[in-house]
Amino acid sequence: MPNIRVELLAGRSLDQRRAFAQEVTRAAVDVLGARAQDVRILFEEISPDAVANGGVLASEDADRAGVLGALRPAADATGG
């Protein structure tokens, strides 16, 4: 059973996580020969204040402002 751990900056929608899980599961089936029902994916959301790149917090990194800005809108209606 493949166990796949995914670390993401917090804020991805439920729809985004669902689509990502479907594609990763498909890849595990195609590449590893796993059964889809045996593929486990664990999403771990990380606060942008809890990760730094090159000594700069992701929440303060101007180069990441576009990515973080895209993650900040209100959660979707499905609870994401």
PyMOL Python script that loads the backbone (N, CA, C, O; Angstrom):
from pymol import cmd

cmd.read_pdbstr("""\
ATOM      1  N   MET A   1       0.848  -1.173   0.000  1.00  0.00           N
ATOM      2  CA  MET A   1       0.000   0.000   0.000  1.00  0.00           C
ATOM      3  C   MET A   1       0.892   1.235   0.000  1.00  0.00           C
ATOM      4  O   MET A   1       1.606   1.467   0.976  1.00  0.00           O
ATOM      5  N   PRO A   2       0.873   2.032  -1.065  1.00  0.00           N
ATOM      6  CA  PRO A   2       1.639   3.271  -1.052  1.00  0.00           C
ATOM      7  C   PRO A   2       1.011   4.291  -0.103  1.00  0.00           C
ATOM      8  O   PRO A   2      -0.187   4.563  -0.172  1.00  0.00           O
ATOM      9  N   ASN A   3       1.825   4.842   0.770  1.00  0.00           N
ATOM     10  CA  ASN A   3       1.424   5.955   1.633  1.00  0.00           C
ATOM     11  C   ASN A   3       2.174   7.176   1.132  1.00  0.00           C
ATOM     12  O   ASN A   3       3.404   7.201   1.146  1.00  0.00           O
ATOM     13  N   ILE A   4       1.449   8.174   0.695  1.00  0.00           N
ATOM     14  CA  ILE A   4       2.053   9.348   0.083  1.00  0.00           C
ATOM     15  C   ILE A   4       1.719  10.561   0.933  1.00  0.00           C
ATOM     16  O   ILE A   4       0.550  10.886   1.138  1.00  0.00           O
ATOM     17  N   ARG A   5       2.748  11.222   1.423  1.00  0.00           N
ATOM     18  CA  ARG A   5       2.575  12.404   2.268  1.00  0.00           C
ATOM     19  C   ARG A   5       2.844  13.644   1.423  1.00  0.00           C
ATOM     20  O   ARG A   5       3.874  13.742   0.756  1.00  0.00           O
ATOM     21  N   VAL A   6       1.909  14.587   1.460  1.00  0.00           N
ATOM     22  CA  VAL A   6       2.006  15.807   0.664  1.00  0.00           C
ATOM     23  C   VAL A   6       1.982  17.002   1.608  1.00  0.00           C
ATOM     24  O   VAL A   6       1.028  17.179   2.367  1.00  0.00           O
ATOM     25  N   GLU A   7       3.021  17.818   1.562  1.00  0.00           N
ATOM     26  CA  GLU A   7       3.073  19.042   2.352  1.00  0.00           C
ATOM     27  C   GLU A   7       2.771  20.217   1.434  1.00  0.00           C
ATOM     28  O   GLU A   7       3.414  20.388   0.398  1.00  0.00           O
ATOM     29  N   LEU A   8       1.787  21.024   1.822  1.00  0.00           N
ATOM     30  CA  LEU A   8       1.360  22.182   1.034  1.00  0.00           C
ATOM     31  C   LEU A   8       1.206  23.386   1.944  1.00  0.00           C
ATOM     32  O   LEU A   8       0.875  23.245   3.122  1.00  0.00           O
ATOM     33  N   LEU A   9       1.445  24.572   1.398  1.00  0.00           N
ATOM     34  CA  LEU A   9       1.088  25.763   2.151  1.00  0.00           C
ATOM     35  C   LEU A   9      -0.419  25.740   2.360  1.00  0.00           C
ATOM     36  O   LEU A   9      -1.170  25.392   1.450  1.00  0.00           O
ATOM     37  N   ALA A  10      -0.854  26.105   3.540  1.00  0.00           N
ATOM     38  CA  ALA A  10      -2.272  26.095   3.879  1.00  0.00           C
ATOM     39  C   ALA A  10      -3.058  26.989   2.930  1.00  0.00           C
ATOM     40  O   ALA A  10      -2.565  28.020   2.473  1.00  0.00           O
ATOM     41  N   GLY A  11      -4.279  26.579   2.645  1.00  0.00           N
ATOM     42  CA  GLY A  11      -5.173  27.414   1.865  1.00  0.00           C
ATOM     43  C   GLY A  11      -5.689  26.802   0.580  1.00  0.00           C
ATOM     44  O   GLY A  11      -6.528  27.408  -0.087  1.00  0.00           O
ATOM     45  N   ARG A  12      -5.221  25.631   0.211  1.00  0.00           N
ATOM     46  CA  ARG A  12      -5.741  24.989  -1.006  1.00  0.00           C
ATOM     47  C   ARG A  12      -7.190  24.589  -0.759  1.00  0.00           C
ATOM     48  O   ARG A  12      -7.555  24.196   0.350  1.00  0.00           O
ATOM     49  N   SER A  13      -7.998  24.690  -1.781  1.00  0.00           N
ATOM     50  CA  SER A  13      -9.415  24.353  -1.641  1.00  0.00           C
ATOM     51  C   SER A  13      -9.608  22.836  -1.608  1.00  0.00           C
ATOM     52  O   SER A  13      -8.722  22.069  -1.983  1.00  0.00           O
ATOM     53  N   LEU A  14     -10.768  22.438  -1.156  1.00  0.00           N
ATOM     54  CA  LEU A  14     -11.126  21.024  -1.153  1.00  0.00           C
ATOM     55  C   LEU A  14     -11.095  20.472  -2.578  1.00  0.00           C
ATOM     56  O   LEU A  14     -10.630  19.355  -2.803  1.00  0.00           O
ATOM     57  N   ASP A  15     -11.586  21.247  -3.529  1.00  0.00           N
ATOM     58  CA  ASP A  15     -11.567  20.805  -4.929  1.00  0.00           C
ATOM     59  C   ASP A  15     -10.144  20.599  -5.430  1.00  0.00           C
ATOM     60  O   ASP A  15      -9.881  19.643  -6.159  1.00  0.00           O
ATOM     61  N   GLN A  16      -9.225  21.478  -5.052  1.00  0.00           N
ATOM     62  CA  GLN A  16      -7.829  21.325  -5.465  1.00  0.00           C
ATOM     63  C   GLN A  16      -7.214  20.078  -4.849  1.00  0.00           C
ATOM     64  O   GLN A  16      -6.530  19.321  -5.537  1.00  0.00           O
ATOM     65  N   ARG A  17      -7.450  19.855  -3.558  1.00  0.00           N
ATOM     66  CA  ARG A  17      -6.898  18.660  -2.897  1.00  0.00           C
ATOM     67  C   ARG A  17      -7.501  17.387  -3.486  1.00  0.00           C
ATOM     68  O   ARG A  17      -6.802  16.391  -3.669  1.00  0.00           O
ATOM     69  N   ARG A  18      -8.786  17.422  -3.779  1.00  0.00           N
ATOM     70  CA  ARG A  18      -9.455  16.256  -4.374  1.00  0.00           C
ATOM     71  C   ARG A  18      -8.851  15.927  -5.740  1.00  0.00           C
ATOM     72  O   ARG A  18      -8.525  14.772  -6.013  1.00  0.00           O
ATOM     73  N   ALA A  19      -8.703  16.937  -6.593  1.00  0.00           N
ATOM     74  CA  ALA A  19      -8.138  16.719  -7.931  1.00  0.00           C
ATOM     75  C   ALA A  19      -6.699  16.226  -7.840  1.00  0.00           C
ATOM     76  O   ALA A  19      -6.297  15.335  -8.589  1.00  0.00           O
ATOM     77  N   PHE A  20      -5.924  16.802  -6.927  1.00  0.00           N
ATOM     78  CA  PHE A  20      -4.536  16.377  -6.750  1.00  0.00           C
ATOM     79  C   PHE A  20      -4.495  14.917  -6.308  1.00  0.00           C
ATOM     80  O   PHE A  20      -3.702  14.132  -6.828  1.00  0.00           O
ATOM     81  N   ALA A  21      -5.349  14.551  -5.348  1.00  0.00           N
ATOM     82  CA  ALA A  21      -5.390  13.173  -4.854  1.00  0.00           C
ATOM     83  C   ALA A  21      -5.755  12.201  -5.972  1.00  0.00           C
ATOM     84  O   ALA A  21      -5.186  11.112  -6.056  1.00  0.00           O
ATOM     85  N   GLN A  22      -6.686  12.580  -6.819  1.00  0.00           N
ATOM     86  CA  GLN A  22      -7.079  11.707  -7.929  1.00  0.00           C
ATOM     87  C   GLN A  22      -5.923  11.496  -8.897  1.00  0.00           C
ATOM     88  O   GLN A  22      -5.687  10.375  -9.348  1.00  0.00           O
ATOM     89  N   GLU A  23      -5.203  12.564  -9.217  1.00  0.00           N
ATOM     90  CA  GLU A  23      -4.081  12.450 -10.158  1.00  0.00           C
ATOM     91  C   GLU A  23      -2.917  11.668  -9.564  1.00  0.00           C
ATOM     92  O   GLU A  23      -2.295  10.863 -10.258  1.00  0.00           O
ATOM     93  N   VAL A  24      -2.614  11.894  -8.290  1.00  0.00           N
ATOM     94  CA  VAL A  24      -1.523  11.156  -7.645  1.00  0.00           C
ATOM     95  C   VAL A  24      -1.890   9.677  -7.538  1.00  0.00           C
ATOM     96  O   VAL A  24      -1.044   8.807  -7.747  1.00  0.00           O
ATOM     97  N   THR A  25      -3.143   9.396  -7.214  1.00  0.00           N
ATOM     98  CA  THR A  25      -3.596   8.009  -7.151  1.00  0.00           C
ATOM     99  C   THR A  25      -3.458   7.348  -8.518  1.00  0.00           C
ATOM    100  O   THR A  25      -2.980   6.219  -8.621  1.00  0.00           O
ATOM    101  N   ARG A  26      -3.873   8.049  -9.558  1.00  0.00           N
ATOM    102  CA  ARG A  26      -3.761   7.519 -10.919  1.00  0.00           C
ATOM    103  C   ARG A  26      -2.300   7.211 -11.252  1.00  0.00           C
ATOM    104  O   ARG A  26      -2.004   6.182 -11.859  1.00  0.00           O
ATOM    105  N   ALA A  27      -1.392   8.098 -10.859  1.00  0.00           N
ATOM    106  CA  ALA A  27       0.037   7.875 -11.121  1.00  0.00           C
ATOM    107  C   ALA A  27       0.546   6.659 -10.353  1.00  0.00           C
ATOM    108  O   ALA A  27       1.326   5.875 -10.893  1.00  0.00           O
ATOM    109  N   ALA A  28       0.120   6.492  -9.109  1.00  0.00           N
ATOM    110  CA  ALA A  28       0.556   5.336  -8.321  1.00  0.00           C
ATOM    111  C   ALA A  28       0.057   4.034  -8.942  1.00  0.00           C
ATOM    112  O   ALA A  28       0.766   3.028  -8.940  1.00  0.00           O
ATOM    113  N   VAL A  29      -1.149   4.057  -9.465  1.00  0.00           N
ATOM    114  CA  VAL A  29      -1.696   2.873 -10.135  1.00  0.00           C
ATOM    115  C   VAL A  29      -0.899   2.579 -11.405  1.00  0.00           C
ATOM    116  O   VAL A  29      -0.496   1.440 -11.640  1.00  0.00           O
ATOM    117  N   ASP A  30      -0.676   3.603 -12.215  1.00  0.00           N
ATOM    118  CA  ASP A  30       0.014   3.426 -13.501  1.00  0.00           C
ATOM    119  C   ASP A  30       1.485   3.068 -13.337  1.00  0.00           C
ATOM    120  O   ASP A  30       1.986   2.185 -14.033  1.00  0.00           O
ATOM    121  N   VAL A  31       2.174   3.733 -12.439  1.00  0.00           N
ATOM    122  CA  VAL A  31       3.624   3.570 -12.318  1.00  0.00           C
ATOM    123  C   VAL A  31       4.005   2.446 -11.362  1.00  0.00           C
ATOM    124  O   VAL A  31       4.929   1.679 -11.635  1.00  0.00           O
ATOM    125  N   LEU A  32       3.289   2.350 -10.236  1.00  0.00           N
ATOM    126  CA  LEU A  32       3.651   1.366  -9.214  1.00  0.00           C
ATOM    127  C   LEU A  32       2.845   0.080  -9.295  1.00  0.00           C
ATOM    128  O   LEU A  32       3.197  -0.917  -8.664  1.00  0.00           O
ATOM    129  N   GLY A  33       1.770   0.098 -10.064  1.00  0.00           N
ATOM    130  CA  GLY A  33       0.918  -1.082 -10.143  1.00  0.00           C
ATOM    131  C   GLY A  33       0.059  -1.272  -8.906  1.00  0.00           C
ATOM    132  O   GLY A  33      -0.443  -2.368  -8.657  1.00  0.00           O
ATOM    133  N   ALA A  34      -0.112  -0.208  -8.128  1.00  0.00           N
ATOM    134  CA  ALA A  34      -0.931  -0.290  -6.914  1.00  0.00           C
ATOM    135  C   ALA A  34      -2.410  -0.303  -7.286  1.00  0.00           C
ATOM    136  O   ALA A  34      -2.798   0.176  -8.351  1.00  0.00           O
ATOM    137  N   ARG A  35      -3.220  -0.853  -6.402  1.00  0.00           N
ATOM    138  CA  ARG A  35      -4.669  -0.748  -6.571  1.00  0.00           C
ATOM    139  C   ARG A  35      -5.085   0.620  -6.033  1.00  0.00           C
ATOM    140  O   ARG A  35      -4.590   1.058  -4.995  1.00  0.00           O
ATOM    141  N   ALA A  36      -5.986   1.288  -6.732  1.00  0.00           N
ATOM    142  CA  ALA A  36      -6.398   2.637  -6.330  1.00  0.00           C
ATOM    143  C   ALA A  36      -6.857   2.678  -4.876  1.00  0.00           C
ATOM    144  O   ALA A  36      -6.530   3.613  -4.146  1.00  0.00           O
ATOM    145  N   GLN A  37      -7.610   1.674  -4.457  1.00  0.00           N
ATOM    146  CA  GLN A  37      -8.138   1.677  -3.092  1.00  0.00           C
ATOM    147  C   GLN A  37      -7.046   1.494  -2.039  1.00  0.00           C
ATOM    148  O   GLN A  37      -7.293   1.699  -0.851  1.00  0.00           O
ATOM    149  N   ASP A  38      -5.845   1.111  -2.462  1.00  0.00           N
ATOM    150  CA  ASP A  38      -4.741   0.929  -1.522  1.00  0.00           C
ATOM    151  C   ASP A  38      -3.815   2.137  -1.437  1.00  0.00           C
ATOM    152  O   ASP A  38      -2.875   2.143  -0.642  1.00  0.00           O
ATOM    153  N   VAL A  39      -4.071   3.149  -2.241  1.00  0.00           N
ATOM    154  CA  VAL A  39      -3.224   4.349  -2.233  1.00  0.00           C
ATOM    155  C   VAL A  39      -3.748   5.304  -1.165  1.00  0.00           C
ATOM    156  O   VAL A  39      -4.895   5.746  -1.229  1.00  0.00           O
ATOM    157  N   ARG A  40      -2.913   5.616  -0.197  1.00  0.00           N
ATOM    158  CA  ARG A  40      -3.284   6.538   0.881  1.00  0.00           C
ATOM    159  C   ARG A  40      -2.482   7.817   0.702  1.00  0.00           C
ATOM    160  O   ARG A  40      -1.259   7.785   0.560  1.00  0.00           O
ATOM    161  N   ILE A  41      -3.187   8.942   0.711  1.00  0.00           N
ATOM    162  CA  ILE A  41      -2.540  10.243   0.571  1.00  0.00           C
ATOM    163  C   ILE A  41      -2.878  11.066   1.802  1.00  0.00           C
ATOM    164  O   ILE A  41      -4.046  11.230   2.157  1.00  0.00           O
ATOM    165  N   LEU A  42      -1.843  11.581   2.447  1.00  0.00           N
ATOM    166  CA  LEU A  42      -2.016  12.415   3.631  1.00  0.00           C
ATOM    167  C   LEU A  42      -1.583  13.829   3.282  1.00  0.00           C
ATOM    168  O   LEU A  42      -0.429  14.064   2.923  1.00  0.00           O
ATOM    169  N   PHE A  43      -2.511  14.766   3.390  1.00  0.00           N
ATOM    170  CA  PHE A  43      -2.188  16.169   3.159  1.00  0.00           C
ATOM    171  C   PHE A  43      -1.832  16.809   4.491  1.00  0.00           C
ATOM    172  O   PHE A  43      -2.573  16.698   5.468  1.00  0.00           O
ATOM    173  N   GLU A  44      -0.700  17.473   4.515  1.00  0.00           N
ATOM    174  CA  GLU A  44      -0.309  18.235   5.693  1.00  0.00           C
ATOM    175  C   GLU A  44      -0.189  19.687   5.263  1.00  0.00           C
ATOM    176  O   GLU A  44       0.663  20.045   4.451  1.00  0.00           O
ATOM    177  N   GLU A  45      -1.060  20.514   5.824  1.00  0.00           N
ATOM    178  CA  GLU A  45      -1.039  21.928   5.485  1.00  0.00           C
ATOM    179  C   GLU A  45      -0.101  22.663   6.423  1.00  0.00           C
ATOM    180  O   GLU A  45      -0.130  22.465   7.638  1.00  0.00           O
ATOM    181  N   ILE A  46       0.728  23.510   5.842  1.00  0.00           N
ATOM    182  CA  ILE A  46       1.732  24.235   6.594  1.00  0.00           C
ATOM    183  C   ILE A  46       1.431  25.725   6.488  1.00  0.00           C
ATOM    184  O   ILE A  46       1.198  26.244   5.396  1.00  0.00           O
ATOM    185  N   SER A  47       1.436  26.400   7.617  1.00  0.00           N
ATOM    186  CA  SER A  47       1.233  27.841   7.629  1.00  0.00           C
ATOM    187  C   SER A  47       2.389  28.531   6.914  1.00  0.00           C
ATOM    188  O   SER A  47       3.540  28.135   7.094  1.00  0.00           O
ATOM    189  N   PRO A  48       2.111  29.550   6.108  1.00  0.00           N
ATOM    190  CA  PRO A  48       3.192  30.283   5.448  1.00  0.00           C
ATOM    191  C   PRO A  48       4.157  30.920   6.445  1.00  0.00           C
ATOM    192  O   PRO A  48       5.286  31.259   6.089  1.00  0.00           O
ATOM    193  N   ASP A  49       3.716  31.084   7.694  1.00  0.00           N
ATOM    194  CA  ASP A  49       4.597  31.607   8.738  1.00  0.00           C
ATOM    195  C   ASP A  49       5.506  30.528   9.308  1.00  0.00           C
ATOM    196  O   ASP A  49       6.400  30.827  10.100  1.00  0.00           O
ATOM    197  N   ALA A  50       5.288  29.276   8.916  1.00  0.00           N
ATOM    198  CA  ALA A  50       6.039  28.160   9.488  1.00  0.00           C
ATOM    199  C   ALA A  50       7.062  27.573   8.527  1.00  0.00           C
ATOM    200  O   ALA A  50       7.643  26.525   8.809  1.00  0.00           O
ATOM    201  N   VAL A  51       7.289  28.229   7.404  1.00  0.00           N
ATOM    202  CA  VAL A  51       8.270  27.731   6.441  1.00  0.00           C
ATOM    203  C   VAL A  51       9.039  28.923   5.867  1.00  0.00           C
ATOM    204  O   VAL A  51       8.468  29.973   5.575  1.00  0.00           O
ATOM    205  N   ALA A  52      10.335  28.729   5.715  1.00  0.00           N
ATOM    206  CA  ALA A  52      11.176  29.786   5.148  1.00  0.00           C
ATOM    207  C   ALA A  52      11.990  29.221   3.996  1.00  0.00           C
ATOM    208  O   ALA A  52      12.415  28.066   4.025  1.00  0.00           O
ATOM    209  N   ASN A  53      12.197  30.036   3.004  1.00  0.00           N
ATOM    210  CA  ASN A  53      13.040  29.687   1.860  1.00  0.00           C
ATOM    211  C   ASN A  53      14.143  30.736   1.781  1.00  0.00           C
ATOM    212  O   ASN A  53      13.865  31.930   1.669  1.00  0.00           O
ATOM    213  N   GLY A  54      15.376  30.293   1.839  1.00  0.00           N
ATOM    214  CA  GLY A  54      16.486  31.233   1.777  1.00  0.00           C
ATOM    215  C   GLY A  54      16.481  32.220   2.930  1.00  0.00           C
ATOM    216  O   GLY A  54      16.936  33.354   2.780  1.00  0.00           O
ATOM    217  N   GLY A  55      15.970  31.797   4.082  1.00  0.00           N
ATOM    218  CA  GLY A  55      15.946  32.657   5.257  1.00  0.00           C
ATOM    219  C   GLY A  55      14.774  33.618   5.313  1.00  0.00           C
ATOM    220  O   GLY A  55      14.699  34.443   6.223  1.00  0.00           O
ATOM    221  N   VAL A  56      13.860  33.530   4.363  1.00  0.00           N
ATOM    222  CA  VAL A  56      12.708  34.428   4.314  1.00  0.00           C
ATOM    223  C   VAL A  56      11.439  33.605   4.501  1.00  0.00           C
ATOM    224  O   VAL A  56      11.214  32.626   3.790  1.00  0.00           O
ATOM    225  N   LEU A  57      10.603  34.013   5.471  1.00  0.00           N
ATOM    226  CA  LEU A  57       9.335  33.315   5.674  1.00  0.00           C
ATOM    227  C   LEU A  57       8.495  33.396   4.404  1.00  0.00           C
ATOM    228  O   LEU A  57       8.476  34.423   3.725  1.00  0.00           O
ATOM    229  N   ALA A  58       7.810  32.315   4.095  1.00  0.00           N
ATOM    230  CA  ALA A  58       6.963  32.295   2.897  1.00  0.00           C
ATOM    231  C   ALA A  58       5.912  33.395   2.959  1.00  0.00           C
ATOM    232  O   ALA A  58       5.543  33.961   1.930  1.00  0.00           O
ATOM    233  N   SER A  59       5.427  33.702   4.163  1.00  0.00           N
ATOM    234  CA  SER A  59       4.415  34.746   4.310  1.00  0.00           C
ATOM    235  C   SER A  59       4.966  36.136   4.017  1.00  0.00           C
ATOM    236  O   SER A  59       4.197  37.069   3.786  1.00  0.00           O
ATOM    237  N   GLU A  60       6.294  36.285   4.022  1.00  0.00           N
ATOM    238  CA  GLU A  60       6.924  37.587   3.792  1.00  0.00           C
ATOM    239  C   GLU A  60       7.709  37.636   2.484  1.00  0.00           C
ATOM    240  O   GLU A  60       8.367  38.636   2.198  1.00  0.00           O
ATOM    241  N   ASP A  61       7.649  36.589   1.705  1.00  0.00           N
ATOM    242  CA  ASP A  61       8.436  36.476   0.481  1.00  0.00           C
ATOM    243  C   ASP A  61       7.682  37.104  -0.688  1.00  0.00           C
ATOM    244  O   ASP A  61       6.665  36.572  -1.134  1.00  0.00           O
ATOM    245  N   ALA A  62       8.176  38.224  -1.176  1.00  0.00           N
ATOM    246  CA  ALA A  62       7.511  38.928  -2.275  1.00  0.00           C
ATOM    247  C   ALA A  62       7.410  38.057  -3.523  1.00  0.00           C
ATOM    248  O   ALA A  62       6.449  38.179  -4.282  1.00  0.00           O
ATOM    249  N   ASP A  63       8.395  37.174  -3.746  1.00  0.00           N
ATOM    250  CA  ASP A  63       8.352  36.291  -4.913  1.00  0.00           C
ATOM    251  C   ASP A  63       7.216  35.286  -4.817  1.00  0.00           C
ATOM    252  O   ASP A  63       6.786  34.745  -5.836  1.00  0.00           O
ATOM    253  N   ARG A  64       6.724  35.026  -3.621  1.00  0.00           N
ATOM    254  CA  ARG A  64       5.633  34.075  -3.425  1.00  0.00           C
ATOM    255  C   ARG A  64       4.299  34.781  -3.210  1.00  0.00           C
ATOM    256  O   ARG A  64       3.278  34.122  -3.015  1.00  0.00           O
ATOM    257  N   ALA A  65       4.293  36.091  -3.242  1.00  0.00           N
ATOM    258  CA  ALA A  65       3.077  36.846  -2.951  1.00  0.00           C
ATOM    259  C   ALA A  65       1.926  36.447  -3.870  1.00  0.00           C
ATOM    260  O   ALA A  65       0.785  36.359  -3.415  1.00  0.00           O
ATOM    261  N   GLY A  66       2.196  36.206  -5.144  1.00  0.00           N
ATOM    262  CA  GLY A  66       1.138  35.800  -6.068  1.00  0.00           C
ATOM    263  C   GLY A  66       0.547  34.459  -5.710  1.00  0.00           C
ATOM    264  O   GLY A  66      -0.668  34.274  -5.786  1.00  0.00           O
ATOM    265  N   VAL A  67       1.394  33.517  -5.319  1.00  0.00           N
ATOM    266  CA  VAL A  67       0.919  32.190  -4.927  1.00  0.00           C
ATOM    267  C   VAL A  67       0.107  32.290  -3.651  1.00  0.00           C
ATOM    268  O   VAL A  67      -0.991  31.741  -3.564  1.00  0.00           O
ATOM    269  N   LEU A  68       0.643  32.989  -2.658  1.00  0.00           N
ATOM    270  CA  LEU A  68      -0.062  33.109  -1.388  1.00  0.00           C
ATOM    271  C   LEU A  68      -1.355  33.893  -1.552  1.00  0.00           C
ATOM    272  O   LEU A  68      -2.364  33.563  -0.928  1.00  0.00           O
ATOM    273  N   GLY A  69      -1.336  34.923  -2.384  1.00  0.00           N
ATOM    274  CA  GLY A  69      -2.547  35.695  -2.623  1.00  0.00           C
ATOM    275  C   GLY A  69      -3.648  34.842  -3.223  1.00  0.00           C
ATOM    276  O   GLY A  69      -4.823  35.017  -2.903  1.00  0.00           O
ATOM    277  N   ALA A  70      -3.270  33.921  -4.091  1.00  0.00           N
ATOM    278  CA  ALA A  70      -4.247  33.020  -4.709  1.00  0.00           C
ATOM    279  C   ALA A  70      -4.828  32.055  -3.692  1.00  0.00           C
ATOM    280  O   ALA A  70      -5.920  31.524  -3.894  1.00  0.00           O
ATOM    281  N   LEU A  71      -4.112  31.822  -2.604  1.00  0.00           N
ATOM    282  CA  LEU A  71      -4.583  30.888  -1.590  1.00  0.00           C
ATOM    283  C   LEU A  71      -5.449  31.563  -0.537  1.00  0.00           C
ATOM    284  O   LEU A  71      -6.146  30.877   0.211  1.00  0.00           O
ATOM    285  N   ARG A  72      -5.424  32.878  -0.458  1.00  0.00           N
ATOM    286  CA  ARG A  72      -6.084  33.588   0.628  1.00  0.00           C
ATOM    287  C   ARG A  72      -7.578  33.830   0.469  1.00  0.00           C
ATOM    288  O   ARG A  72      -8.232  34.085   1.480  1.00  0.00           O
ATOM    289  N   PRO A  73      -8.173  33.769  -0.726  1.00  0.00           N
ATOM    290  CA  PRO A  73      -9.614  34.031  -0.813  1.00  0.00           C
ATOM    291  C   PRO A  73     -10.409  33.079   0.081  1.00  0.00           C
ATOM    292  O   PRO A  73      -9.920  32.022   0.479  1.00  0.00           O
ATOM    293  N   ALA A  74     -11.625  33.470   0.382  1.00  0.00           N
ATOM    294  CA  ALA A  74     -12.482  32.661   1.254  1.00  0.00           C
ATOM    295  C   ALA A  74     -12.568  31.229   0.754  1.00  0.00           C
ATOM    296  O   ALA A  74     -12.496  30.963  -0.446  1.00  0.00           O
ATOM    297  N   ALA A  75     -12.723  30.313   1.703  1.00  0.00           N
ATOM    298  CA  ALA A  75     -12.815  28.884   1.370  1.00  0.00           C
ATOM    299  C   ALA A  75     -14.039  28.641   0.495  1.00  0.00           C
ATOM    300  O   ALA A  75     -15.033  29.363   0.571  1.00  0.00           O
ATOM    301  N   ASP A  76     -13.942  27.613  -0.333  1.00  0.00           N
ATOM    302  CA  ASP A  76     -15.073  27.300  -1.206  1.00  0.00           C
ATOM    303  C   ASP A  76     -16.239  26.728  -0.403  1.00  0.00           C
ATOM    304  O   ASP A  76     -16.081  26.379   0.767  1.00  0.00           O
ATOM    305  N   ALA A  77     -17.373  26.637  -1.014  1.00  0.00           N
ATOM    306  CA  ALA A  77     -18.593  26.203  -0.337  1.00  0.00           C
ATOM    307  C   ALA A  77     -18.542  24.757   0.117  1.00  0.00           C
ATOM    308  O   ALA A  77     -19.391  24.329   0.899  1.00  0.00           O
ATOM    309  N   THR A  78     -17.560  23.992  -0.357  1.00  0.00           N
ATOM    310  CA  THR A  78     -17.486  22.576   0.010  1.00  0.00           C
ATOM    311  C   THR A  78     -16.654  22.370   1.263  1.00  0.00           C
ATOM    312  O   THR A  78     -16.390  21.231   1.649  1.00  0.00           O
ATOM    313  N   GLY A  79     -16.237  23.458   1.906  1.00  0.00           N
ATOM    314  CA  GLY A  79     -15.515  23.306   3.165  1.00  0.00           C
ATOM    315  C   GLY A  79     -14.026  23.353   3.024  1.00  0.00           C
ATOM    316  O   GLY A  79     -13.323  23.055   3.990  1.00  0.00           O
ATOM    317  N   GLY A  80     -13.492  23.718   1.853  1.00  0.00           N
ATOM    318  CA  GLY A  80     -12.058  23.738   1.635  1.00  0.00           C
ATOM    319  C   GLY A  80     -11.468  24.974   2.091  1.00  0.00           C
ATOM    320  O   GLY A  80     -10.255  25.156   1.981  1.00  0.00           O
TER     321      GLY A  80
END
""", "prot")
cmd.dss("prot")
cmd.show_as("cartoon", "prot")
cmd.util.cbc("prot")
cmd.orient("prot")
